[in-house]
């Protein structure tokens, strides 16, 4: 069965998490993703523990099914190799600061001359314009500057809570993959390549959509603990159980709130669903006391039976063992060398095309010669490129 992106070739110069997660999504859909790595370290994610044999598990999660070529872009000959690969590629993804792109000679105008049909995705921190364009930053910085961290504490004045997942990085990766596919569709309809700019900062600001709507609509600055998604209402919050675990309560619909109050034996609170601020404190206190009467398992069984949107806060080990994860085949086992390990499946299902769970991640420069032959280099030329230090690993 064909895959949606069969035949699409992606040159991926990104590393760590955002870019590789984006191109992993494309690889899941059938794209031939070629990782272009430097001779010394390659993708820094290769060194992040824990490991499966010689392979970093985090690296495995976001680089399965890709091929790897080592090119020294600091050399003129190495850049020539990249330009030649670009002539046969459909997509180019880079994750450098604008000044680095220019210094390496891999900017869009240069690659467009090599291939006018190329979809070039500049996946960076702040984009190519504005006062922050050349600033170095990571996920935490973007969440800070976008205001996300300003609303993550439990209440005003407390230390902001750092999200347990790199929200900005991963959301930007999904947006980049979506935009690349849209540009490929545009190319098929109208012809010609395109320059795409996906800035993690821009994505981070867009994630503040509800908080921005509140501020722009009322002038009120959202503060932690005082918005609908941070616990201002008793029907949308977290409550502790008898065994020190937590339940997520999202009884937004009045019918669910009414039934919750009946189960908790607090019928006097039915009319208090939308109280907030100081008046909400006694309501929250009363609900908190009620939830501490039973364990997490006991409450979970009750709410599963009742069909209410009240669900446990699970640990990672519990997520891995969860029956819904198994039913959706989200963590299938694949062969990694001589062992089998669980990896992330593509988080979408399709019936008319194949979306496979890919297994092996490439070694550093593992496919260098193979990719050079695909680009049209002869065996002699490949040998000369290696001798010149333009491609292949350096050192012992």
C-alpha positions in Angstrom: 0.0 0.0 0.0 1.5 3.4 -0.9 2.3 6.0 1.7 1.2 9.6 1.3 4.8 11.1 0.8 6.4 8.3 -1.2 8.9 9.7 -3.5 9.4 13.0 -1.6 13.1 13.6 -0.7 13.8 15.8 2.4 17.3 17.2 3.2 17.3 17.6 6.9 20.0 19.8 8.5 18.3 20.1 11.8 19.3 18.6 15.1 18.2 17.9 18.7 14.3 17.9 18.9 12.2 20.4 16.9 13.5 19.8 13.4 14.0 16.1 13.8 10.5 15.6 15.2 9.1 17.5 12.2 11.0 15.4 9.7 10.2 12.2 11.6 6.5 13.0 11.0 7.4 13.3 7.3 9.3 10.1 7.3 6.4 8.3 8.9 4.3 9.4 5.9 6.8 7.9 3.5 9.3 10.7 2.8 13.0 9.8 2.2 14.6 11.9 4.9 18.3 12.5 4.5 20.1 13.8 7.7 23.0 16.0 6.7 25.4 16.0 9.6 28.8 17.5 10.4 31.9 15.3 10.6 32.7 15.9 14.3 29.6 15.5 16.4 26.6 15.1 14.1 23.2 15.6 15.7 23.8 16.4 19.4 20.8 14.2 20.3 23.0 11.2 19.6 24.7 11.8 22.9 21.6 12.1 25.0 20.9 9.2 27.4 19.5 6.6 27.9 20.8 4.3 25.1 19.7 1.2 23.3 23.0 -0.5 22.6 25.0 2.2 20.7 21.9 4.4 19.9 20.5 7.1 22.1 16.8 6.4 22.9 15.8 10.0 22.4 17.6 10.0 19.1 15.8 6.8 18.1 12.4 8.3 18.9 12.8 11.2 16.3 15.1 9.8 13.7 13.7 6.4 12.7 13.8 5.4 9.0 16.1 8.3 8.0 19.4 8.1 6.2 22.5 9.9 7.3 25.3 11.6 5.3 28.2 13.5 6.7 29.2 16.6 4.8 31.7 19.3 6.0 29.8 22.5 5.0 32.8 24.6 6.0 34.5 23.5 2.8 33.7 24.7 -0.7 33.7 21.1 -1.9 31.3 20.1 0.8 28.9 22.8 0.0 29.1 21.7 -3.7 27.9 18.3 -2.6 25.0 19.8 -0.7 24.0 21.9 -3.8 24.1 18.7 -5.9 21.8 16.9 -3.4 19.5 19.9 -3.3 19.0 19.6 -7.1 17.3 16.2 -6.5 15.5 17.0 -3.3 11.9 18.2 -2.8 12.3 19.7 0.7 15.2 21.4 2.6 15.0 21.9 6.3 17.5 23.9 8.3 17.5 25.1 11.9 20.3 27.6 12.1 20.4 31.3 13.0 20.2 33.6 10.0 23.9 34.6 10.3 25.0 31.0 10.3 22.9 30.2 7.2 24.5 33.1 5.4 28.0 32.1 6.5 27.6 28.5 5.4 26.2 29.6 2.0 23.0 27.5 2.3 20.5 30.4 2.2 17.3 30.1 0.1 18.4 32.2 -2.9 21.5 30.0 -3.3 19.6 26.8 -3.1 16.8 28.1 -5.3 19.3 28.6 -8.1 20.1 24.9 -7.7 16.5 23.8 -7.6 13.6 26.2 -8.3 11.1 23.6 -7.2 12.7 23.2 -3.7 10.5 23.8 -0.7 12.9 25.4 1.7 11.9 25.4 5.4 13.8 27.7 7.7 12.9 26.3 11.1 14.4 28.6 13.8 13.9 30.4 17.0 12.8 33.9 16.2 12.6 34.0 12.4 14.7 36.2 10.1 13.3 39.6 11.1 13.0 41.6 14.3 15.4 42.5 17.1 15.6 38.9 18.3 16.5 37.3 15.0 20.0 36.2 15.9 19.4 35.5 19.6 20.2 31.9 20.8 17.2 30.4 22.7 15.6 27.1 23.7 12.1 25.9 24.5 12.0 27.4 28.0 13.0 30.8 26.6 10.3 30.8 24.0 7.7 29.9 26.6 8.9 32.7 28.8 8.9 35.4 26.1 5.5 34.3 24.8 3.9 34.6 28.2 3.2 30.9 28.6 5.2 30.7 31.9 3.3 33.7 33.2 0.2 31.6 33.7 1.6 28.2 34.8 1.9 28.8 38.5 -0.9 27.8 40.9 -1.5 31.3 42.0 -0.1 34.9 41.6 3.3 35.4 43.1 4.4 31.8 42.9 7.3 30.5 40.9 6.1 29.7 37.3 5.9 26.0 36.7 8.1 24.7 33.9 5.9 22.4 31.7 7.0 18.8 31.8 7.2 18.6 28.0 8.9 21.1 25.6 5.6 22.4 24.3 6.9 25.2 22.1 9.4 22.9 20.3 6.9 20.1 19.6 4.1 22.4 18.6 6.4 24.2 16.2 7.6 20.8 14.8 4.0 19.9 14.0 3.3 23.3 12.4 6.5 22.9 10.3 5.5 19.5 9.0 2.0 20.8 8.2 3.3 23.8 6.4 5.8 21.7 4.4 3.0 19.4 3.2 0.9 22.4 2.3 3.8 23.9 0.2 4.2 20.6 -1.6 0.5 20.6 -2.4 0.8 24.2 -3.6 3.8 23.2 -5.8 1.8 20.4 -7.5 -1.0 22.8 -8.3 0.8 25.9 -9.3 4.4 24.9 -9.8 7.6 26.4 -8.2 9.2 26.0 -4.9 8.7 28.2 -1.8 10.5 29.7 1.2 8.9 28.7 4.5 9.7 30.4 7.8 8.6 28.6 10.9 9.7 30.4 14.1 9.3 28.7 17.4 8.6 32.1 19.1 5.7 32.7 16.6 4.2 29.3 17.4 4.6 29.9 21.1 2.7 33.2 20.9 -0.1 31.5 18.9 -0.5 29.0 21.7 -1.6 31.8 24.0 -4.7 32.3 21.9 -7.2 32.2 24.8 -5.1 34.4 27.1 -4.6 36.9 24.2 -8.3 36.9 23.6 -9.0 37.8 27.2 -6.4 40.6 27.3 -7.3 42.1 23.9 -11.0 41.8 24.6 -11.0 43.2 28.1 -7.7 44.7 29.0 -7.4 42.3 31.9 -3.9 40.6 32.2 -4.4 36.9 32.7 -2.7 35.7 35.9 -2.1 32.1 37.1 -4.9 30.4 38.8 -7.4 33.0 37.5 -8.2 31.7 34.0 -10.5 28.9 32.9 -7.6 26.7 32.1 -5.6 27.4 35.3 -8.3 26.7 37.8 -10.4 29.8 38.3 -13.5 27.6 38.3 -14.0 24.6 40.6 -15.3 22.5 37.7 -12.0 22.6 35.8 -9.1 21.9 38.2 -7.0 19.2 39.9 -7.9 17.6 43.1 -5.9 15.3 45.5 -7.1 11.9 46.5 -6.6 9.9 49.7 -3.4 8.3 48.6 -1.7 11.5 47.5 -2.5 11.1 43.8 -4.4 13.6 41.6 -7.5 13.7 39.5 -8.2 16.0 36.6 -11.8 17.3 36.8 -13.2 18.9 33.6 -16.9 18.9 34.2 -17.6 21.9 31.9 -21.1 20.9 30.9 -23.7 21.6 33.6 -25.0 18.0 33.4 -21.6 16.7 34.3 -21.1 19.2 37.1 -24.5 18.3 38.6 -23.7 14.6 38.5 -20.3 15.2 40.0 -21.9 17.1 42.9 -24.3 14.2 43.4 -21.5 11.6 43.5 -19.4 13.7 46.0 -22.6 14.2 48.1 -22.3 18.0 47.8 -25.7 18.9 46.2 -25.5 22.3 47.8 -22.7 23.2 45.3 -24.7 22.5 42.1 -25.5 26.2 41.6 -21.9 27.2 42.3 -20.3 25.8 39.1 -19.2 29.2 37.8 -18.2 31.0 41.0 -14.6 32.3 40.8 -12.1 34.2 42.8 -12.6 34.6 46.6 -16.2 33.2 46.4 -14.9 30.0 44.8 -12.5 29.1 47.7 -15.1 27.5 50.0 -16.5 25.5 47.0 -13.0 24.3 46.1 -12.3 23.4 49.7 -15.5 21.4 50.0 -14.7 19.5 46.8 -11.1 18.9 47.9 -12.3 17.4 51.2 -14.7 15.1 49.4 -12.1 13.8 47.0 -9.7 13.0 49.8 -12.2 10.4 51.1 -11.1 7.8 48.5 -8.0 6.6 46.6 -7.2 7.4 43.0 -8.1 3.8 41.9 -11.5 4.0 43.7 -12.4 7.3 42.2 -11.3 6.3 38.7 -13.5 3.2 38.9 -16.5 5.3 39.9 -16.0 8.0 37.2 -15.3 5.4 34.5 -18.6 3.8 35.4 -20.4 7.1 35.5 -18.9 8.4 32.2 -17.8 11.7 33.6 -14.7 13.7 32.4 -12.8 13.1 35.6 -9.6 11.2 34.9 -6.4 10.3 36.8 -3.1 12.1 36.4 -0.9 9.2 35.3 2.8 8.7 35.6 4.8 7.8 32.5 4.9 4.1 33.4 1.2 4.1 33.8 0.7 5.8 30.4 2.9 3.1 28.8 0.7 0.4 30.3 -2.6 2.2 29.6 -5.2 0.1 27.6 -6.1 3.1 25.4 -2.4 3.4 24.4 -2.4 -0.3 23.5 -5.7 -0.1 21.6 -4.4 2.8 19.5 -1.0 1.0 19.0 0.8 4.2 20.0 3.9 2.5 21.4 4.6 -0.5 19.1 7.6 -2.7 19.5 10.3 -2.6 16.8 13.6 -4.3 16.3 16.6 -2.1 17.2 19.7 -4.0 16.5 19.4 -7.3 18.3 16.7 -6.2 20.7 13.1 -5.0 20.6 12.1 -1.7 22.0 8.9 0.4 22.1 8.8 3.6 20.0 6.3 6.2 19.1 3.9 5.4 16.3 2.7 8.2 14.0 -0.1 9.9 16.0 -2.7 9.7 13.2 -4.4 6.9 11.4 -5.2 6.5 7.7 -7.3 3.9 5.9 -6.5 4.5 2.3 -2.7 4.7 2.7 0.0 3.1 4.7 1.6 4.9 7.6 4.3 2.6 9.0 6.2 2.6 12.3 9.8 2.8 11.2 12.5 1.1 13.3 16.2 1.8 12.9 17.8 5.2 13.3 20.9 5.8 11.2 24.4 5.7 12.4 26.4 8.9 12.1 27.1 9.1 8.3 26.0 5.5 7.8 24.6 6.2 4.3 27.2 8.6 3.0 28.4 6.6 0.0 24.9 5.3 -0.8 23.5 8.9 -0.9 26.4 10.2 -3.0 25.8 7.4 -5.6 22.1 8.4 -5.6 23.2 11.9 -6.4 25.2 10.7 -9.4 28.8 10.6 -8.0 31.0 7.8 -9.3 32.9 5.5 -7.0 36.1 7.4 -7.9 34.5 10.7 -7.1 33.2 9.5 -3.8 36.8 8.4 -2.9 38.1 11.8 -3.9 35.5 13.6 -1.8 36.4 11.5 1.2 40.1 12.1 0.7 39.5 15.8 0.5 37.6 15.7 3.8 34.4 17.1 2.2 32.4 14.1 3.2 32.6 11.2 5.7 33.7 11.1 9.3 36.9 12.5 10.6 39.4 10.9 13.0 39.7 7.3 13.9 
